[in-house]
Amino acid sequence: MVALATALERLGSALLAGGSRRERVPLELDPRGLLDPARGLTIYVHLPFCSSLCSYCTFDRVRDLSSLERYLRALEAELALHARGELAGATVSSLFLGGGTPSLLPAEAIERVLAAIRGAFRLAPGAQLTLEANPESVVAAKLARYRAAGVNRISLGVQTFDELQLRRLGRRHGRAQIARALELLAAAGFALVSLDLMYGLPGEDAAGLARDLEHALAAGVAHLSIFPVIHRPGSALARSAHPPSLLTLHASYREASRRLAAAGFVPYTPEDFARRPEARCAYQLDAWRPAARGCLGLGSGALSGSALGSWRNHRLERYMALALGGELPIAALSRFNRREQMRAYLLRSAKTLELDRAAFARTFGQSFSHAYPGLGAALRLARLARPAGEELGLTVEGRFVASLFWTGWILETLGEI
């Protein structure tokens, strides 16, 4: 653990070197130049509507559908603004409809969002379109309309199969609804289905996690995502339970990785495991690969960006007011200097488990070891990374650290709007 702590300190210093966490908001929140339409786009759409508020969640969300029509008009307006700008004619390679609970919405709302995206941009043939769903809002009639509209992948928010834990988390489904949702998805012809699981739940022991994994593997899906529970300040969970220790989370992640590997699952991000390549989430790879195309985030609180910079949208009410008033609803924007671009490259490499040192040198005109002297050795010493030719591969411990960093960063970034 001493070596691990030392490596984490070195890693943190390297990641923050040349660019602090401060949010630099320019006088004009103009995202031009941050996304390259010639390279194509991946799109994330935030649909912030929920039937209940989970105890761990601090994302931008609302509990009723009274503002749905106004929100959809705001989405259409935001899309039109981007389509009239430098992104005109861009091709969309993948799409992720997240939230919130997209499956809670009427099917015509999903159809309308997808129609607006097709009207604004070109959707690549065979593009992967993922929709997040909760088990209790999976309905056969909706699934048929999703399929007809082009949705071809479902990410099912299971979180746990433990009935008591589900109630603690504020979830509205139980094990029976999970089973029913999986039956409906299979009957509707969805071959690409992913299950989301959480670890580090209040009072969870190794046996509880093992049972969750057994249920998930028995479901027969080809993709699983596992996330640590983060006790965010302001969340109901943070007020009602103590966070698990780092050692507990590490033991859980290591055991989950072992069981998934034995079942034929291969990690391609710290949180995502697939049994076969086509089951992977294209949005994750398109958005986060170091040299990937940019990600356009649409909707309240959505995050956009590339290796050159990023921006975040305002929360719900301000978002709708600005978009409907003909303005891009951007709350904060950062353009990266050269050192920050290196840092972004490194973080994206950790996210997609592929730090190619030769590609780093081609991109920045200097070697990785010159840009970050001693970092590779420190990571190897702490067993966070291993050499693999020109690549620096993350070990299970390295993936665990990367998962904690990315989960915490996303929650903190989106919670600061």
C-alpha positions as CSV (number, residue, x, y, z in Angstrom):
1,M,0.0,0.0,0.0
2,V,3.0,2.3,0.5
3,A,4.1,1.9,-3.1
4,L,0.5,2.4,-4.2
5,A,0.2,5.7,-2.2
6,T,3.5,6.9,-3.7
7,A,2.4,6.1,-7.2
8,L,-0.9,7.9,-6.7
9,E,0.9,10.9,-5.5
10,R,3.2,10.9,-8.6
11,L,0.2,10.3,-10.8
12,G,-1.7,13.1,-9.3
13,S,1.2,15.5,-9.7
14,A,1.7,14.5,-13.3
15,L,-2.0,14.8,-14.2
16,L,-2.3,18.3,-12.6
17,A,1.0,19.6,-13.9
18,G,0.6,22.6,-16.2
19,G,-3.1,22.8,-15.6
20,S,-5.0,23.1,-12.3
21,R,-8.6,22.1,-11.8
22,R,-9.7,25.7,-12.0
23,E,-12.4,26.3,-14.6
24,R,-11.3,29.1,-16.9
25,V,-14.3,30.7,-18.3
26,P,-13.5,33.0,-21.2
27,L,-15.5,36.2,-21.9
28,E,-17.2,34.5,-24.8
29,L,-18.3,30.9,-24.4
30,D,-17.5,30.0,-28.0
31,P,-16.8,26.3,-28.6
32,R,-15.7,26.8,-32.2
33,G,-12.5,24.8,-33.0
34,L,-12.9,22.3,-30.2
35,L,-14.7,19.7,-32.4
36,D,-13.6,18.8,-35.9
37,P,-16.6,17.9,-38.1
38,A,-14.2,16.2,-40.6
39,R,-13.4,13.6,-38.0
40,G,-17.1,12.9,-37.2
41,L,-18.9,13.1,-33.9
42,T,-20.3,11.0,-31.1
43,I,-23.3,12.4,-29.4
44,Y,-24.5,12.2,-25.8
45,V,-28.1,13.4,-25.1
46,H,-29.1,14.1,-21.5
47,L,-32.7,13.4,-20.7
48,P,-33.0,14.4,-17.0
49,F,-36.4,12.9,-16.2
50,C,-36.8,10.4,-13.3
51,S,-39.7,8.8,-11.5
52,S,-37.7,9.0,-8.2
53,L,-34.4,10.4,-7.1
54,C,-31.8,7.8,-6.2
55,S,-29.9,8.4,-3.0
56,Y,-26.5,8.5,-4.6
57,C,-27.3,10.7,-7.6
58,T,-26.4,14.4,-7.9
59,F,-26.8,14.7,-11.7
60,D,-29.2,17.3,-13.2
61,R,-32.6,15.6,-13.1
62,V,-36.3,16.4,-12.4
63,R,-38.9,14.1,-10.9
64,D,-41.9,14.9,-13.2
65,L,-42.6,15.3,-16.9
66,S,-44.3,18.7,-16.8
67,S,-41.4,20.4,-18.5
68,L,-40.8,17.6,-21.1
69,E,-42.3,19.5,-24.1
70,R,-40.3,22.6,-23.4
71,Y,-37.2,20.5,-22.9
72,L,-37.6,18.8,-26.2
73,R,-38.0,22.1,-28.0
74,A,-34.8,23.3,-26.3
75,L,-33.0,20.2,-27.5
76,E,-34.2,20.8,-31.0
77,A,-33.1,24.5,-30.8
78,E,-29.6,23.5,-29.4
79,L,-29.2,21.0,-32.2
80,A,-30.2,23.6,-34.8
81,L,-27.6,26.0,-33.5
82,H,-24.8,23.5,-33.8
83,A,-26.0,22.3,-37.2
84,R,-25.9,25.8,-38.5
85,G,-22.3,26.3,-37.3
86,E,-19.0,24.6,-38.0
87,L,-20.5,21.2,-37.3
88,A,-22.8,21.4,-40.3
89,G,-22.7,18.2,-42.3
90,A,-20.9,16.2,-39.6
91,T,-21.4,12.4,-39.5
92,V,-22.4,10.9,-36.2
93,S,-20.8,7.5,-35.5
94,S,-22.5,6.7,-32.3
95,L,-25.1,8.0,-29.9
96,F,-25.9,7.6,-26.2
97,L,-29.3,8.6,-24.7
98,G,-28.7,8.9,-21.0
99,G,-30.2,10.6,-18.0
100,G,-32.1,10.6,-16.0
101,T,-34.2,7.7,-17.2
102,P,-34.8,7.9,-21.0
103,S,-37.1,4.8,-20.8
104,L,-39.5,6.7,-18.6
105,L,-40.4,9.1,-21.4
106,P,-43.1,8.4,-23.9
107,A,-41.8,6.6,-27.0
108,E,-42.7,9.6,-29.2
109,A,-40.2,11.7,-27.2
110,I,-37.4,9.3,-28.0
111,E,-38.5,9.3,-31.7
112,R,-38.6,13.0,-31.7
113,V,-35.0,13.3,-30.3
114,L,-33.6,10.9,-32.9
115,A,-35.5,12.6,-35.7
116,A,-34.0,15.9,-34.7
117,I,-30.5,14.4,-34.6
118,R,-31.0,12.9,-38.1
119,G,-32.3,16.3,-39.3
120,A,-29.2,18.1,-38.0
121,F,-26.5,15.6,-38.9
122,R,-25.8,12.5,-40.9
123,L,-26.0,9.3,-39.0
124,A,-23.4,6.8,-40.1
125,P,-24.6,3.4,-41.5
126,G,-24.6,0.9,-38.7
127,A,-24.1,3.5,-36.0
128,Q,-24.6,2.2,-32.5
129,L,-27.5,3.9,-30.7
130,T,-27.7,3.2,-27.0
131,L,-30.6,4.0,-24.7
132,E,-30.4,3.9,-20.9
133,A,-33.3,2.1,-19.3
134,N,-34.5,1.2,-15.8
135,P,-36.1,-2.2,-15.4
136,E,-39.4,-0.9,-14.1
137,S,-40.0,1.3,-17.2
138,V,-39.1,-1.3,-19.8
139,V,-42.4,-1.8,-21.8
140,A,-42.8,-4.0,-24.9
141,A,-44.7,-1.4,-26.9
142,K,-41.9,1.2,-26.3
143,L,-39.2,-1.3,-27.1
144,A,-40.7,-1.9,-30.5
145,R,-40.8,1.8,-31.3
146,Y,-37.2,2.3,-30.0
147,R,-36.1,-0.4,-32.5
148,A,-38.1,1.1,-35.3
149,A,-36.4,4.5,-34.6
150,G,-32.9,3.0,-34.7
151,V,-32.0,2.2,-31.1
152,N,-30.0,-1.0,-31.2
153,R,-28.4,-1.2,-27.8
154,I,-29.9,-1.0,-24.3
155,S,-28.0,-0.1,-21.1
156,L,-30.1,-1.5,-18.2
157,G,-29.6,0.2,-14.8
158,V,-29.8,-2.8,-12.5
159,Q,-27.2,-1.5,-9.9
160,T,-27.8,-4.5,-7.6
161,F,-30.0,-7.6,-7.4
162,D,-30.3,-7.2,-3.6
163,E,-33.8,-6.0,-2.7
164,L,-32.7,-4.3,0.5
165,Q,-29.9,-2.4,-1.2
166,L,-32.3,-1.4,-4.0
167,R,-34.6,0.2,-1.4
168,R,-31.6,1.9,0.3
169,L,-30.6,3.4,-3.1
170,G,-34.1,4.7,-3.8
171,R,-34.5,2.4,-6.8
172,R,-38.1,1.5,-7.9
173,H,-37.4,-2.0,-9.2
174,G,-36.8,-5.4,-7.7
175,R,-35.3,-8.6,-8.9
176,A,-38.6,-9.6,-10.6
177,Q,-38.7,-6.5,-12.7
178,I,-35.1,-7.1,-13.7
179,A,-36.0,-10.6,-15.0
180,R,-39.1,-9.3,-16.7
181,A,-37.1,-6.5,-18.4
182,L,-34.5,-8.9,-19.7
183,E,-37.3,-11.1,-21.1
184,L,-38.9,-8.2,-22.9
185,L,-35.6,-7.0,-24.3
186,A,-34.9,-10.5,-25.7
187,A,-38.4,-10.7,-27.2
188,A,-38.0,-7.3,-28.8
189,G,-34.8,-8.5,-30.5
190,F,-32.2,-6.4,-28.7
191,A,-29.0,-8.4,-29.1
192,L,-26.9,-5.7,-27.4
193,V,-27.8,-5.4,-23.8
194,S,-25.6,-4.2,-21.0
195,L,-26.2,-4.3,-17.2
196,D,-24.9,-1.6,-14.8
197,L,-23.8,-2.8,-11.4
198,M,-22.5,-0.9,-8.4
199,Y,-20.0,-2.0,-5.8
200,G,-19.2,-0.6,-2.4
201,L,-22.8,-0.4,-1.4
202,P,-23.6,0.4,2.3
203,G,-22.9,-2.7,4.3
204,E,-22.1,-4.8,1.3
205,D,-19.7,-7.7,1.9
206,A,-17.8,-10.0,-0.5
207,A,-20.7,-12.4,-0.5
208,G,-23.2,-9.7,-1.6
209,L,-21.1,-8.7,-4.5
210,A,-20.5,-12.3,-5.5
211,R,-24.3,-12.9,-5.6
212,D,-24.8,-9.8,-7.8
213,L,-22.2,-11.0,-10.2
214,E,-23.7,-14.5,-10.3
215,H,-27.1,-13.0,-11.1
216,A,-25.6,-10.8,-13.8
217,L,-23.7,-13.5,-15.4
218,A,-26.7,-15.8,-15.4
219,A,-28.6,-13.2,-17.3
220,G,-26.5,-14.1,-20.4
221,V,-25.7,-10.6,-21.5
222,A,-22.5,-9.8,-23.3
223,H,-21.7,-6.6,-21.6
224,L,-21.4,-5.5,-17.9
225,S,-20.4,-2.2,-16.4
226,I,-19.3,-1.9,-12.8
227,F,-19.1,1.4,-10.9
228,P,-18.0,2.3,-7.4
229,V,-20.6,4.0,-5.2
230,I,-19.4,7.6,-4.6
231,H,-20.8,9.4,-1.6
232,R,-21.2,12.8,-3.2
233,P,-21.7,15.8,-0.9
234,G,-25.4,16.8,-0.9
235,S,-26.6,13.3,-1.8
236,A,-29.0,11.4,0.4
237,L,-26.5,8.6,0.5
238,A,-23.8,10.8,1.9
239,R,-26.1,11.9,4.7
240,S,-27.2,8.4,5.7
241,A,-24.2,6.1,5.3
242,H,-20.4,6.1,5.7
243,P,-18.4,5.6,2.6
244,P,-16.5,2.3,2.2
245,S,-12.7,2.3,2.7
246,L,-10.3,2.4,-0.3
247,L,-9.2,-1.2,0.6
248,T,-12.8,-2.4,0.6
249,L,-13.5,-0.9,-2.8
250,H,-10.2,-2.3,-4.2
251,A,-11.0,-5.8,-2.9
252,S,-14.4,-5.6,-4.5
253,Y,-13.1,-4.4,-7.9
254,R,-10.4,-7.0,-7.9
255,E,-12.8,-9.8,-7.2
256,A,-15.3,-8.6,-9.8
257,S,-12.5,-8.4,-12.4
258,R,-11.4,-11.9,-11.5
259,R,-14.9,-13.3,-11.9
260,L,-15.6,-11.5,-15.1
261,A,-12.3,-12.6,-16.6
262,A,-13.2,-16.2,-15.8
263,A,-16.5,-15.8,-17.5
264,G,-14.8,-14.5,-20.7
265,F,-15.3,-10.8,-20.2
266,V,-12.5,-8.4,-21.4
267,P,-12.2,-4.9,-20.0
268,Y,-11.9,-2.0,-22.5
269,T,-12.4,0.8,-20.0
270,P,-11.9,0.6,-16.2
271,E,-15.7,0.1,-15.7
272,D,-16.7,-1.7,-18.9
273,F,-16.4,-5.4,-19.7
274,A,-17.5,-7.1,-22.9
275,R,-17.6,-10.8,-23.9
276,R,-17.1,-9.9,-27.6
277,P,-15.9,-6.8,-29.4
278,E,-19.2,-5.9,-31.0
279,A,-20.9,-5.7,-27.5
280,R,-18.7,-2.8,-26.5
281,C,-20.2,0.6,-26.1
282,A,-19.2,2.6,-29.2
283,Y,-19.9,5.9,-27.5
284,Q,-17.4,5.2,-24.8
285,L,-14.6,4.4,-27.3
286,D,-15.6,7.2,-29.7
287,A,-15.7,9.8,-26.9
288,W,-12.7,9.0,-24.9
289,R,-10.0,7.4,-27.1
290,P,-6.9,9.8,-27.1
291,A,-7.1,10.4,-30.8
292,A,-10.9,9.9,-31.1
293,R,-13.5,12.2,-32.7
294,G,-15.1,14.8,-30.5
295,C,-18.2,14.3,-28.3
296,L,-21.1,16.7,-28.6
297,G,-23.2,16.7,-25.4
298,L,-26.7,17.9,-25.8
299,G,-29.2,18.8,-23.0
300,S,-29.0,20.2,-19.5
301,G,-25.7,19.6,-17.7
302,A,-24.3,17.7,-20.7
303,L,-20.5,17.6,-21.2
304,S,-18.9,18.1,-24.6
305,G,-15.2,18.0,-25.6
306,S,-12.2,16.6,-27.4
307,A,-8.5,16.5,-26.8
308,L,-8.4,20.3,-27.4
309,G,-10.9,21.4,-24.7
310,S,-14.3,20.9,-23.2
311,W,-17.5,22.6,-22.2
312,R,-20.6,22.0,-20.0
313,N,-24.1,23.1,-20.4
314,H,-26.2,24.9,-17.9
315,R,-28.7,23.1,-15.6
316,L,-32.3,22.6,-16.6
317,E,-34.1,26.0,-16.3
318,R,-31.2,28.1,-17.5
319,Y,-30.5,25.6,-20.2
320,M,-34.0,25.8,-21.6
321,A,-34.2,29.6,-21.4
322,L,-30.9,30.1,-23.3
323,A,-31.5,27.4,-26.0
324,L,-35.0,28.6,-26.7
325,G,-33.7,32.1,-26.8
326,G,-31.3,31.2,-29.6
327,E,-28.1,31.0,-27.6
328,L,-25.8,28.0,-27.0
329,P,-26.5,27.1,-23.3
330,I,-22.9,26.8,-22.3
331,A,-22.1,27.3,-18.6
332,A,-18.3,26.9,-18.7
333,L,-15.7,26.3,-21.3
334,S,-11.9,25.4,-21.3
335,R,-9.5,25.5,-24.1
336,F,-6.4,23.4,-23.3
337,N,-2.9,24.6,-23.8
338,R,-0.2,22.2,-24.9
339,R,0.5,20.9,-21.4
340,E,-3.2,20.4,-20.8
341,Q,-3.6,18.6,-24.1
342,M,-0.9,16.1,-22.9
343,R,-2.7,15.7,-19.6
344,A,-6.0,15.1,-21.5
345,Y,-4.2,12.5,-23.7
346,L,-3.0,10.7,-20.6
347,L,-6.4,10.7,-18.9
348,R,-8.1,9.5,-22.1
349,S,-5.5,6.7,-22.3
350,A,-6.3,5.6,-18.8
351,K,-10.0,5.6,-19.6
352,T,-9.6,3.4,-22.7
353,L,-6.7,1.3,-21.3
354,E,-4.4,2.1,-24.3
355,L,-1.4,4.4,-23.6
356,D,0.5,4.2,-26.8
357,R,3.9,5.9,-26.2
358,A,4.8,6.0,-29.9
359,A,1.5,7.7,-30.7
360,F,2.1,10.1,-27.8
361,A,5.5,11.1,-29.3
362,R,4.0,11.5,-32.8
363,T,1.2,13.7,-31.4
364,F,3.3,16.0,-29.2
365,G,6.8,15.8,-30.7
366,Q,8.4,14.5,-27.5
367,S,8.6,11.1,-25.8
368,F,6.2,10.2,-23.0
369,S,9.2,9.6,-20.7
370,H,10.4,13.2,-21.4
371,A,7.0,14.7,-20.8
372,Y,6.4,12.7,-17.6
373,P,9.8,11.7,-16.3
374,G,9.6,8.8,-13.8
375,L,5.8,8.4,-14.1
376,G,5.9,5.1,-16.0
377,A,8.5,3.6,-13.5
378,A,6.4,4.8,-10.5
379,L,3.3,3.2,-12.0
380,R,5.1,-0.1,-12.6
381,L,6.6,0.0,-9.1
382,A,3.2,0.3,-7.6
383,R,1.9,-2.5,-9.9
384,L,-0.5,-0.1,-11.5
385,A,0.9,-0.6,-15.0
386,R,3.0,-3.1,-16.9
387,P,5.1,-2.6,-20.1
388,A,3.6,-4.0,-23.3
389,G,5.8,-3.0,-26.2
390,E,5.1,0.6,-27.1
391,E,2.0,0.6,-24.9
392,L,1.8,0.9,-21.1
393,G,-0.9,-1.4,-20.0
394,L,-2.9,-1.0,-16.8
395,T,-3.0,-3.8,-14.3
396,V,-6.2,-4.6,-12.3
397,E,-4.9,-2.2,-9.6
398,G,-4.3,0.5,-12.3
399,R,-7.8,0.0,-13.7
400,F,-9.2,0.4,-10.2
401,V,-7.4,3.7,-9.6
402,A,-8.5,4.9,-13.1
403,S,-12.1,4.0,-12.4
404,L,-12.1,5.9,-9.1
405,F,-10.5,8.9,-10.8
406,W,-12.9,9.0,-13.7
407,T,-16.0,8.3,-11.7
408,G,-15.1,11.0,-9.2
409,W,-14.1,13.5,-12.0
410,I,-17.4,13.0,-13.9
411,L,-19.5,13.4,-10.8
412,E,-17.5,16.5,-9.6
413,T,-17.5,18.1,-13.1
414,L,-21.2,17.7,-13.6
415,G,-22.0,18.7,-10.1
416,E,-20.2,22.0,-10.3
417,I,-22.5,23.6,-12.9
